[in-house]
Amino acid sequence: MNETAAHRVVVVGGGFAGLQAALKLAKRGLHVTLVDRRNFHLFQPLAYQVATGALSPSEICYPLRAIFRGRENVDVLLAEASGFDLERRRVELSPVGEVPSPAFLEYDSLIVAGGSRYSYFGHDEWREHAPELKSLEGALDIRSRILSALEAAEWEPDLERRRAWLTFVVVGAGPTGVEMAGQIAEIAHDSGHDFRTAETSAAKVLLVEAAERVLTGFPPSLSARAASALKKLGVTPLLEHTLTDVDAEGVTTKSPDGEQTRYPARTVVWAAGVTSSDVAHELAAATGAETDRAGRLIVEQDLTVQGHAEVFALGDMVAIRRGGKTETLPGLAPVAMQQGRHAAAAILDGLAGKPARPFHYNDKGNLATIGRAKAVADIKGIHLSGGIAWVTWLAVHLWYLVGFQNRLLVFTRWAFSFITHGRGARLIAGGRSSQPAADAQRAGSASG
């Protein structure tokens, strides 16, 4: 057995970074074990379309085992990394549910790409009332809440309570928040013919953002165009507003002059601020590496952990030390994918006796969609908006979606939705949000 085939690589995380690293190493014959607490790869940039009924979960997810079908040098393990023993080069594991797993895995090289989660800025109690969009479970919860709110409004006899059901709050005006707000506004408008009592077209969508403009990662001109497009859809951006309270009945915001306003709203979606995943904290504890204020692990320029050339940390969970300063890259799929390929190349270079190279992100641009035929794009300094930016957004996302079948299904779904203004996945499938609609229906029947 040659040195390459004998080299054991453990990859923690089947997101964009971990998947790209595993794919590249698998093609070169290394023995790879991919560990994830989910058995599928989630195309997270389209999670909001599951949350709004535009796509079904299976259309943006792909089984990890199916991706590596035919690769005998790749093992896929459903488990959770719970700790790291770097002296003995072991990843400690915990089982997921009833599925058994080994207590640990040994490695020669380790790649940790645990991703991130949304930060509730010290108010984790808000999580119950404002689910996030980082996971499939979160997207399905949000979908149930949105659709249940429309159903509840149909049967709510009290006008003020009906308005609360038809008020939707999105926290955070980055790409995810802007895309989510635009989609909710379109759902409400497109659903008008499905309801007899609730005037869903009059639904209020509030987009709360602490910064002075939406899409702060874009040039100001594109931010202004995005804000204008949102307003035309019926979205109200509350810029330079901070959230001071979230509960089951609504939210409270504070304006720049300190004035607090209460908004009765029964559906809140969280898309503001990120913090590193738990696995980043475990790796930091094991290595003694520094972390930044958001909990991101600070790695070397080649993405290795300080003092451990065999350990790579990637994606949203890291910041890079360069020349005494810390560089934080945007939490985008292209960043993670490039880092995954870099880590794989670094392992292969090391086996070939080549020196380590620093990682440099090739910024290919930024895209965000606002609604049907409405988007903005900043591609190598070229600013696009409207229909051409929207077509560009569609093409890029289809290209990066995993699996030909998923690409075909999503393209077909988008085409049908564009022509008919319909959404084929408007299903309330269990979850905590199916009860409010039933309560409202009973209240309406009692009042009649």
MINUMAR-524092 format. One record per residue (C-alpha): residue number from 1; x, y, z. Coordinates in nm, 3 decimals. Layout:
N
+------+---------+---------+---------+
| resi |      c1 |      c2 |      c3 |
+------+---------+---------+---------+
|  NUM |       X |       Y |       Z |
...
+------+---------+---------+---------+
***
This chain:
448
+------+---------+---------+---------+
| resi |      c1 |      c2 |      c3 |
+------+---------+---------+---------+
|    1 |   0.000 |   0.000 |   0.000 |
|    2 |   0.146 |   0.338 |  -0.096 |
|    3 |   0.173 |   0.632 |   0.144 |
|    4 |  -0.122 |   0.816 |  -0.010 |
|    5 |  -0.361 |   0.522 |   0.021 |
|    6 |  -0.249 |   0.457 |   0.382 |
|    7 |  -0.298 |   0.818 |   0.490 |
|    8 |  -0.613 |   0.849 |   0.699 |
|    9 |  -0.809 |   1.174 |   0.683 |
|   10 |  -1.105 |   1.247 |   0.907 |
|   11 |  -1.334 |   1.525 |   0.788 |
|   12 |  -1.578 |   1.664 |   1.044 |
|   13 |  -1.874 |   1.832 |   0.875 |
|   14 |  -2.050 |   1.761 |   0.547 |
|   15 |  -2.120 |   2.122 |   0.456 |
|   16 |  -1.958 |   2.310 |   0.170 |
|   17 |  -1.603 |   2.310 |   0.310 |
|   18 |  -1.595 |   1.952 |   0.436 |
|   19 |  -1.764 |   1.813 |   0.126 |
|   20 |  -1.521 |   1.982 |  -0.114 |
|   21 |  -1.223 |   1.860 |   0.086 |
|   22 |  -1.355 |   1.503 |   0.097 |
|   23 |  -1.434 |   1.500 |  -0.276 |
|   24 |  -1.086 |   1.615 |  -0.374 |
|   25 |  -0.909 |   1.374 |  -0.139 |
|   26 |  -1.131 |   1.084 |  -0.247 |
|   27 |  -1.030 |   1.133 |  -0.610 |
|   28 |  -0.663 |   1.101 |  -0.511 |
|   29 |  -0.712 |   0.770 |  -0.330 |
|   30 |  -0.668 |   0.876 |   0.033 |
|   31 |  -0.876 |   0.699 |   0.295 |
|   32 |  -1.139 |   0.951 |   0.405 |
|   33 |  -1.394 |   0.927 |   0.683 |
|   34 |  -1.662 |   1.196 |   0.668 |
|   35 |  -1.840 |   1.255 |   0.998 |
|   36 |  -2.165 |   1.449 |   1.021 |
|   37 |  -2.465 |   1.453 |   1.253 |
|   38 |  -2.690 |   1.462 |   0.946 |
|   39 |  -2.686 |   1.204 |   0.667 |
|   40 |  -2.721 |   1.468 |   0.397 |
|   41 |  -2.557 |   1.776 |   0.253 |
|   42 |  -2.779 |   2.082 |   0.285 |
|   43 |  -2.756 |   2.351 |   0.016 |
|   44 |  -2.802 |   2.619 |   0.280 |
|   45 |  -2.832 |   2.921 |   0.044 |
|   46 |  -3.171 |   2.786 |  -0.067 |
|   47 |  -3.300 |   2.693 |   0.279 |
|   48 |  -3.518 |   3.004 |   0.279 |
|   49 |  -3.702 |   2.867 |  -0.026 |
|   50 |  -3.796 |   2.559 |   0.174 |
|   51 |  -3.909 |   2.792 |   0.454 |
|   52 |  -4.139 |   2.973 |   0.212 |
|   53 |  -4.276 |   2.667 |   0.031 |
|   54 |  -4.101 |   2.735 |  -0.301 |
|   55 |  -3.896 |   2.415 |  -0.280 |
|   56 |  -3.922 |   2.081 |  -0.101 |
|   57 |  -3.649 |   1.966 |   0.141 |
|   58 |  -3.536 |   1.682 |  -0.086 |
|   59 |  -3.464 |   1.932 |  -0.364 |
|   60 |  -3.190 |   2.113 |  -0.169 |
|   61 |  -3.053 |   1.814 |   0.022 |
|   62 |  -2.847 |   1.525 |  -0.107 |
|   63 |  -2.753 |   1.208 |   0.086 |
|   64 |  -2.383 |   1.201 |   0.169 |
|   65 |  -2.360 |   0.831 |   0.096 |
|   66 |  -2.504 |   0.887 |  -0.251 |
|   67 |  -2.240 |   1.152 |  -0.322 |
|   68 |  -1.961 |   0.902 |  -0.248 |
|   69 |  -2.127 |   0.600 |  -0.404 |
|   70 |  -1.860 |   0.386 |  -0.568 |
|   71 |  -1.576 |   0.545 |  -0.366 |
|   72 |  -1.451 |   0.249 |  -0.163 |
|   73 |  -1.188 |   0.469 |   0.003 |
|   74 |  -1.456 |   0.692 |   0.162 |
|   75 |  -1.655 |   0.606 |   0.474 |
|   76 |  -1.954 |   0.813 |   0.585 |
|   77 |  -2.033 |   0.810 |   0.956 |
|   78 |  -2.350 |   0.944 |   1.117 |
|   79 |  -2.215 |   1.076 |   1.447 |
|   80 |  -2.123 |   1.396 |   1.628 |
|   81 |  -1.769 |   1.507 |   1.709 |
|   82 |  -1.768 |   1.568 |   2.083 |
|   83 |  -1.397 |   1.622 |   2.150 |
|   84 |  -1.042 |   1.604 |   2.017 |
|   85 |  -0.737 |   1.421 |   2.154 |
|   86 |  -0.463 |   1.579 |   1.947 |
|   87 |  -0.178 |   1.399 |   2.122 |
|   88 |  -0.312 |   1.059 |   2.018 |
|   89 |  -0.467 |   1.201 |   1.700 |
|   90 |  -0.821 |   1.096 |   1.779 |
|   91 |  -1.162 |   1.249 |   1.723 |
|   92 |  -1.400 |   1.159 |   2.005 |
|   93 |  -1.752 |   1.079 |   1.891 |
|   94 |  -2.105 |   1.079 |   2.032 |
|   95 |  -2.392 |   0.883 |   1.874 |
|   96 |  -2.682 |   1.056 |   1.700 |
|   97 |  -3.012 |   0.926 |   1.835 |
|   98 |  -3.027 |   0.549 |   1.837 |
|   99 |  -2.758 |   0.508 |   1.570 |
|  100 |  -2.445 |   0.352 |   1.726 |
|  101 |  -2.102 |   0.495 |   1.649 |
|  102 |  -1.742 |   0.416 |   1.748 |
|  103 |  -1.607 |   0.598 |   2.051 |
|  104 |  -1.334 |   0.764 |   1.846 |
|  105 |  -1.163 |   0.778 |   1.507 |
|  106 |  -0.789 |   0.790 |   1.454 |
|  107 |  -0.642 |   1.013 |   1.187 |
|  108 |  -0.321 |   1.122 |   1.021 |
|  109 |  -0.478 |   1.448 |   0.901 |
|  110 |  -0.787 |   1.616 |   1.043 |
|  111 |  -1.020 |   1.866 |   0.875 |
|  112 |  -1.279 |   2.034 |   1.095 |
|  113 |  -1.554 |   2.230 |   0.921 |
|  114 |  -1.828 |   2.262 |   1.179 |
|  115 |  -1.995 |   2.572 |   1.038 |
|  116 |  -2.172 |   2.834 |   1.247 |
|  117 |  -2.507 |   2.916 |   1.402 |
|  118 |  -2.701 |   3.235 |   1.448 |
|  119 |  -2.628 |   3.446 |   1.754 |
|  120 |  -2.918 |   3.579 |   1.958 |
|  121 |  -2.688 |   3.836 |   2.122 |
|  122 |  -2.718 |   3.690 |   2.469 |
|  123 |  -3.095 |   3.634 |   2.447 |
|  124 |  -3.121 |   3.262 |   2.379 |
|  125 |  -3.474 |   3.273 |   2.516 |
|  126 |  -3.572 |   3.447 |   2.190 |
|  127 |  -3.485 |   3.133 |   1.994 |
|  128 |  -3.819 |   2.972 |   2.086 |
|  129 |  -4.012 |   3.256 |   1.925 |
|  130 |  -3.773 |   3.340 |   1.639 |
|  131 |  -3.637 |   3.029 |   1.464 |
|  132 |  -3.330 |   3.053 |   1.242 |
|  133 |  -3.249 |   2.945 |   0.888 |
|  134 |  -2.918 |   2.765 |   0.937 |
|  135 |  -3.070 |   2.417 |   0.935 |
|  136 |  -3.334 |   2.216 |   0.754 |
|  137 |  -3.522 |   2.177 |   1.079 |
|  138 |  -3.529 |   2.554 |   1.120 |
|  139 |  -3.654 |   2.603 |   0.764 |
|  140 |  -3.937 |   2.353 |   0.815 |
|  141 |  -4.033 |   2.517 |   1.144 |
|  142 |  -4.048 |   2.858 |   0.977 |
|  143 |  -4.256 |   2.719 |   0.691 |
|  144 |  -4.510 |   2.580 |   0.937 |
|  145 |  -4.522 |   2.911 |   1.125 |
|  146 |  -4.578 |   3.119 |   0.812 |
|  147 |  -4.846 |   2.895 |   0.667 |
|  148 |  -5.014 |   2.848 |   1.006 |
|  149 |  -5.027 |   3.226 |   1.047 |
|  150 |  -5.214 |   3.259 |   0.717 |
|  151 |  -5.456 |   2.984 |   0.821 |
|  152 |  -5.509 |   3.145 |   1.161 |
|  153 |  -5.580 |   3.484 |   1.003 |
|  154 |  -5.854 |   3.326 |   0.792 |
|  155 |  -6.047 |   3.218 |   1.101 |
|  156 |  -5.958 |   3.496 |   1.346 |
|  157 |  -6.270 |   3.710 |   1.412 |
|  158 |  -6.087 |   3.987 |   1.599 |
|  159 |  -5.942 |   4.245 |   1.357 |
|  160 |  -5.640 |   4.337 |   1.570 |
|  161 |  -5.546 |   3.975 |   1.631 |
|  162 |  -5.586 |   3.905 |   1.260 |
|  163 |  -5.344 |   4.188 |   1.184 |
|  164 |  -5.094 |   4.034 |   1.427 |
|  165 |  -5.121 |   3.700 |   1.244 |
|  166 |  -5.056 |   3.884 |   0.916 |
|  167 |  -4.752 |   4.071 |   1.049 |
|  168 |  -4.419 |   3.901 |   0.981 |
|  169 |  -4.087 |   4.017 |   1.125 |
|  170 |  -3.748 |   3.925 |   0.977 |
|  171 |  -3.446 |   4.017 |   1.191 |
|  172 |  -3.131 |   4.093 |   0.993 |
|  173 |  -3.102 |   4.249 |   0.647 |
|  174 |  -2.813 |   4.049 |   0.508 |
|  175 |  -2.873 |   3.833 |   0.198 |
|  176 |  -3.069 |   3.570 |   0.393 |
|  177 |  -3.292 |   3.826 |   0.565 |
|  178 |  -3.356 |   4.023 |   0.245 |
|  179 |  -3.436 |   3.707 |   0.050 |
|  180 |  -3.664 |   3.582 |   0.326 |
|  181 |  -3.853 |   3.910 |   0.361 |
|  182 |  -3.910 |   3.931 |  -0.013 |
|  183 |  -4.035 |   3.573 |  -0.030 |
|  184 |  -4.279 |   3.621 |   0.259 |
|  185 |  -4.421 |   3.929 |   0.087 |
|  186 |  -4.467 |   3.730 |  -0.233 |
|  187 |  -4.632 |   3.440 |  -0.048 |
|  188 |  -4.884 |   3.677 |   0.108 |
|  189 |  -4.960 |   3.841 |  -0.226 |
|  190 |  -4.979 |   3.514 |  -0.423 |
|  191 |  -5.200 |   3.345 |  -0.161 |
|  192 |  -5.480 |   3.601 |  -0.181 |
|  193 |  -5.698 |   3.385 |  -0.405 |
|  194 |  -5.669 |   3.089 |  -0.163 |
|  195 |  -5.838 |   3.265 |   0.129 |
|  196 |  -6.186 |   3.413 |   0.161 |
|  197 |  -6.165 |   3.618 |   0.481 |
|  198 |  -5.799 |   3.696 |   0.542 |
|  199 |  -5.673 |   3.970 |   0.312 |
|  200 |  -5.327 |   3.821 |   0.284 |
|  201 |  -5.223 |   4.077 |   0.024 |
|  202 |  -5.239 |   4.336 |   0.304 |
|  203 |  -4.985 |   4.143 |   0.516 |
|  204 |  -4.712 |   4.352 |   0.676 |
|  205 |  -4.350 |   4.238 |   0.651 |
|  206 |  -4.099 |   4.420 |   0.874 |
|  207 |  -3.725 |   4.386 |   0.812 |
|  208 |  -3.532 |   4.489 |   1.124 |
|  209 |  -3.167 |   4.589 |   1.074 |
|  210 |  -2.926 |   4.760 |   1.313 |
|  211 |  -2.713 |   4.900 |   1.029 |
|  212 |  -2.801 |   5.206 |   0.825 |
|  213 |  -2.875 |   5.010 |   0.507 |
|  214 |  -2.972 |   4.664 |   0.387 |
|  215 |  -2.709 |   4.430 |   0.236 |
|  216 |  -2.411 |   4.604 |   0.394 |
|  217 |  -2.178 |   4.362 |   0.211 |
|  218 |  -2.285 |   4.518 |  -0.120 |
|  219 |  -2.200 |   4.862 |  -0.265 |
|  220 |  -2.436 |   5.138 |  -0.141 |
|  221 |  -2.595 |   5.178 |  -0.484 |
|  222 |  -2.703 |   4.813 |  -0.490 |
|  223 |  -2.823 |   4.834 |  -0.130 |
|  224 |  -3.045 |   5.126 |  -0.231 |
|  225 |  -3.186 |   4.932 |  -0.526 |
|  226 |  -3.254 |   4.631 |  -0.305 |
|  227 |  -3.432 |   4.850 |  -0.048 |
|  228 |  -3.644 |   5.003 |  -0.324 |
|  229 |  -3.737 |   4.660 |  -0.459 |
|  230 |  -3.831 |   4.543 |  -0.110 |
|  231 |  -4.059 |   4.841 |  -0.057 |
|  232 |  -4.235 |   4.774 |  -0.387 |
|  233 |  -4.306 |   4.421 |  -0.263 |
|  234 |  -4.459 |   4.559 |   0.055 |
|  235 |  -4.163 |   4.508 |   0.289 |
|  236 |  -4.091 |   4.783 |   0.544 |
|  237 |  -3.719 |   4.809 |   0.629 |
|  238 |  -3.664 |   4.932 |   0.985 |
|  239 |  -3.305 |   5.049 |   0.949 |
|  240 |  -3.086 |   5.145 |   1.246 |
|  241 |  -3.335 |   4.969 |   1.471 |
|  242 |  -3.233 |   4.717 |   1.734 |
|  243 |  -3.445 |   4.447 |   1.885 |
|  244 |  -3.505 |   4.474 |   2.259 |
|  245 |  -3.763 |   4.201 |   2.310 |
|  246 |  -3.918 |   3.902 |   2.134 |
|  247 |  -4.206 |   3.692 |   2.268 |
|  248 |  -4.497 |   3.487 |   2.140 |
|  249 |  -4.709 |   3.799 |   2.081 |
|  250 |  -4.463 |   4.023 |   1.898 |
|  251 |  -4.139 |   4.221 |   1.906 |
|  252 |  -4.015 |   4.548 |   2.051 |
|  253 |  -3.762 |   4.761 |   1.863 |
|  254 |  -3.556 |   5.066 |   1.957 |
|  255 |  -3.500 |   5.343 |   1.701 |
|  256 |  -3.179 |   5.553 |   1.672 |
|  257 |  -3.331 |   5.821 |   1.898 |
|  258 |  -3.403 |   5.564 |   2.168 |
|  259 |  -3.778 |   5.538 |   2.111 |
|  260 |  -3.916 |   5.189 |   2.167 |
|  261 |  -4.203 |   5.056 |   1.956 |
|  262 |  -4.406 |   4.742 |   2.008 |
|  263 |  -4.517 |   4.547 |   1.698 |
|  264 |  -4.779 |   4.274 |   1.752 |
|  265 |  -4.660 |   3.986 |   1.532 |
|  266 |  -4.702 |   3.612 |   1.558 |
|  267 |  -4.422 |   3.508 |   1.318 |
|  268 |  -4.059 |   3.613 |   1.363 |
|  269 |  -3.764 |   3.483 |   1.158 |
|  270 |  -3.407 |   3.525 |   1.280 |
|  271 |  -3.131 |   3.600 |   1.026 |
|  272 |  -2.897 |   3.829 |   1.222 |
|  273 |  -2.544 |   3.771 |   1.344 |
|  274 |  -2.351 |   3.445 |   1.362 |
|  275 |  -2.139 |   3.269 |   1.617 |
|  276 |  -1.919 |   2.965 |   1.579 |
|  277 |  -2.046 |   2.613 |   1.629 |
|  278 |  -1.987 |   2.403 |   1.940 |
|  279 |  -1.723 |   2.198 |   1.761 |
|  280 |  -1.514 |   2.514 |   1.720 |
|  281 |  -1.514 |   2.560 |   2.097 |
|  282 |  -1.415 |   2.195 |   2.145 |
|  283 |  -1.125 |   2.232 |   1.903 |
|  284 |  -1.014 |   2.559 |   2.065 |
|  285 |  -1.017 |   2.393 |   2.406 |
|  286 |  -0.812 |   2.100 |   2.277 |
|  287 |  -0.550 |   2.312 |   2.100 |
|  288 |  -0.539 |   2.620 |   2.321 |
|  289 |  -0.588 |   2.829 |   2.008 |
|  290 |  -0.721 |   3.183 |   2.029 |
|  291 |  -1.078 |   3.272 |   1.939 |
|  292 |  -1.228 |   3.605 |   1.838 |
|  293 |  -1.529 |   3.781 |   1.992 |
|  294 |  -1.771 |   3.567 |   1.787 |
|  295 |  -1.603 |   3.246 |   1.904 |
|  296 |  -1.429 |   3.184 |   1.571 |
|  297 |  -1.107 |   2.985 |   1.592 |
|  298 |  -0.805 |   3.186 |   1.475 |
|  299 |  -0.602 |   2.973 |   1.233 |
|  300 |  -0.277 |   3.020 |   1.045 |
|  301 |  -0.259 |   3.147 |   0.686 |
|  302 |  -0.259 |   2.791 |   0.551 |
|  303 |  -0.575 |   2.716 |   0.758 |
|  304 |  -0.390 |   2.493 |   1.006 |
|  305 |  -0.435 |   2.525 |   1.380 |
|  306 |  -0.136 |   2.680 |   1.557 |
|  307 |   0.113 |   2.411 |   1.658 |
|  308 |  -0.068 |   2.136 |   1.468 |
|  309 |   0.023 |   2.123 |   1.099 |
|  310 |  -0.194 |   1.812 |   1.059 |
|  311 |  -0.515 |   1.984 |   1.175 |
|  312 |  -0.712 |   2.216 |   0.944 |
|  313 |  -1.010 |   2.427 |   1.048 |
|  314 |  -1.235 |   2.576 |   0.781 |
|  315 |  -1.546 |   2.774 |   0.700 |
|  316 |  -1.761 |   3.002 |   0.912 |
|  317 |  -1.600 |   2.879 |   1.234 |
|  318 |  -1.257 |   3.034 |   1.166 |
|  319 |  -1.075 |   3.364 |   1.122 |
|  320 |  -0.728 |   3.384 |   0.964 |
|  321 |  -0.417 |   3.536 |   1.121 |
|  322 |  -0.222 |   3.743 |   0.868 |
|  323 |   0.075 |   3.960 |   0.958 |
|  324 |  -0.038 |   4.022 |   1.314 |
|  325 |  -0.395 |   4.099 |   1.211 |
|  326 |  -0.705 |   3.883 |   1.200 |
|  327 |  -0.894 |   3.848 |   0.874 |
|  328 |  -1.258 |   3.742 |   0.880 |
|  329 |  -1.399 |   3.627 |   0.550 |
|  330 |  -1.772 |   3.642 |   0.469 |
|  331 |  -1.977 |   3.339 |   0.564 |
|  332 |  -2.051 |   3.243 |   0.204 |
|  333 |  -2.053 |   2.908 |   0.027 |
|  334 |  -1.773 |   3.005 |  -0.217 |
|  335 |  -1.540 |   3.087 |   0.074 |
|  336 |  -1.604 |   2.750 |   0.237 |
|  337 |  -1.569 |   2.560 |  -0.090 |
|  338 |  -1.236 |   2.723 |  -0.173 |
|  339 |  -1.108 |   2.655 |   0.178 |
|  340 |  -1.210 |   2.290 |   0.150 |
|  341 |  -1.021 |   2.247 |  -0.176 |
|  342 |  -0.721 |   2.432 |  -0.028 |
|  343 |  -0.704 |   2.202 |   0.275 |
|  344 |  -0.720 |   1.894 |   0.053 |
|  345 |  -0.444 |   2.031 |  -0.170 |
|  346 |  -0.232 |   2.112 |   0.137 |
|  347 |  -0.256 |   1.752 |   0.261 |
|  348 |  -0.160 |   1.619 |  -0.082 |
|  349 |   0.128 |   1.868 |  -0.106 |
|  350 |   0.251 |   1.759 |   0.236 |
|  351 |   0.257 |   1.396 |   0.128 |
|  352 |   0.454 |   1.500 |  -0.180 |
|  353 |   0.705 |   1.692 |   0.032 |
|  354 |   0.594 |   2.034 |  -0.090 |
|  355 |   0.581 |   2.335 |   0.143 |
|  356 |   0.255 |   2.474 |   0.278 |
|  357 |   0.094 |   2.763 |   0.092 |
|  358 |  -0.122 |   3.039 |   0.241 |
|  359 |  -0.491 |   3.046 |   0.157 |
|  360 |  -0.618 |   3.337 |  -0.050 |
|  361 |  -0.986 |   3.381 |  -0.124 |
|  362 |  -1.075 |   3.448 |  -0.486 |
|  363 |  -1.378 |   3.676 |  -0.453 |
|  364 |  -1.597 |   3.605 |  -0.754 |
|  365 |  -1.873 |   3.842 |  -0.646 |
|  366 |  -2.187 |   3.862 |  -0.438 |
|  367 |  -2.550 |   3.789 |  -0.522 |
|  368 |  -2.884 |   3.836 |  -0.349 |
|  369 |  -3.237 |   3.789 |  -0.474 |
|  370 |  -3.527 |   3.999 |  -0.351 |
|  371 |  -3.821 |   3.844 |  -0.532 |
|  372 |  -3.949 |   3.729 |  -0.869 |
|  373 |  -3.718 |   3.877 |  -1.137 |
|  374 |  -3.563 |   4.105 |  -0.873 |
|  375 |  -3.204 |   4.066 |  -0.756 |
|  376 |  -2.874 |   4.249 |  -0.714 |
|  377 |  -2.526 |   4.132 |  -0.811 |
|  378 |  -2.175 |   4.265 |  -0.755 |
|  379 |  -1.945 |   4.064 |  -0.982 |
|  380 |  -1.585 |   4.180 |  -1.005 |
|  381 |  -1.695 |   4.543 |  -0.974 |
|  382 |  -1.981 |   4.504 |  -1.224 |
|  383 |  -2.308 |   4.606 |  -1.062 |
|  384 |  -2.626 |   4.439 |  -1.185 |
|  385 |  -2.984 |   4.463 |  -1.068 |
|  386 |  -3.330 |   4.355 |  -1.178 |
|  387 |  -3.394 |   4.073 |  -1.423 |
|  388 |  -3.037 |   4.019 |  -1.543 |
|  389 |  -2.910 |   3.990 |  -1.186 |
|  390 |  -3.193 |   3.750 |  -1.108 |
|  391 |  -3.107 |   3.523 |  -1.403 |
|  392 |  -2.742 |   3.532 |  -1.292 |
|  393 |  -2.848 |   3.434 |  -0.940 |
|  394 |  -3.053 |   3.142 |  -1.075 |
|  395 |  -2.769 |   3.014 |  -1.293 |
|  396 |  -2.507 |   3.032 |  -1.016 |
|  397 |  -2.724 |   2.851 |  -0.762 |
|  398 |  -2.821 |   2.579 |  -1.007 |
|  399 |  -2.455 |   2.529 |  -1.096 |
|  400 |  -2.346 |   2.477 |  -0.733 |
|  401 |  -2.645 |   2.262 |  -0.632 |
|  402 |  -2.534 |   1.904 |  -0.566 |
|  403 |  -2.678 |   1.634 |  -0.795 |
|  404 |  -2.808 |   1.653 |  -1.152 |
|  405 |  -3.153 |   1.535 |  -1.042 |
|  406 |  -3.180 |   1.817 |  -0.789 |
|  407 |  -3.072 |   2.072 |  -1.049 |
|  408 |  -3.338 |   1.951 |  -1.289 |
|  409 |  -3.609 |   1.945 |  -1.021 |
|  410 |  -3.525 |   2.292 |  -0.890 |
|  411 |  -3.511 |   2.440 |  -1.240 |
|  412 |  -3.850 |   2.287 |  -1.321 |
|  413 |  -3.996 |   2.409 |  -0.993 |
|  414 |  -3.865 |   2.762 |  -1.045 |
|  415 |  -3.997 |   2.775 |  -1.401 |
|  416 |  -4.342 |   2.654 |  -1.296 |
|  417 |  -4.351 |   2.895 |  -1.001 |
|  418 |  -4.250 |   3.189 |  -1.220 |
|  419 |  -4.524 |   3.115 |  -1.474 |
|  420 |  -4.806 |   3.030 |  -1.232 |
|  421 |  -4.705 |   3.228 |  -0.918 |
|  422 |  -4.761 |   2.900 |  -0.734 |
|  423 |  -4.569 |   2.717 |  -0.462 |
|  424 |  -4.584 |   2.340 |  -0.460 |
|  425 |  -4.455 |   2.280 |  -0.105 |
|  426 |  -4.700 |   2.483 |   0.104 |
|  427 |  -4.744 |   2.207 |   0.358 |
|  428 |  -4.789 |   2.234 |   0.734 |
|  429 |  -4.626 |   1.912 |   0.851 |
|  430 |  -4.653 |   1.895 |   1.230 |
|  431 |  -4.432 |   2.119 |   1.443 |
|  432 |  -4.532 |   2.363 |   1.715 |
|  433 |  -4.705 |   2.599 |   1.471 |
|  434 |  -4.997 |   2.383 |   1.365 |
|  435 |  -5.185 |   2.452 |   1.688 |
|  436 |  -5.243 |   2.832 |   1.656 |
|  437 |  -5.449 |   2.789 |   1.340 |
|  438 |  -5.669 |   2.534 |   1.510 |
|  439 |  -5.715 |   2.767 |   1.808 |
|  440 |  -5.812 |   3.052 |   1.578 |
|  441 |  -6.056 |   2.827 |   1.392 |
|  442 |  -6.227 |   2.729 |   1.715 |
|  443 |  -6.247 |   3.095 |   1.819 |
|  444 |  -6.404 |   3.185 |   1.485 |
|  445 |  -6.660 |   2.904 |   1.515 |
|  446 |  -6.749 |   3.006 |   1.870 |
|  447 |  -6.801 |   3.369 |   1.771 |
|  448 |  -7.031 |   3.265 |   1.487 |
+------+---------+---------+---------+
***
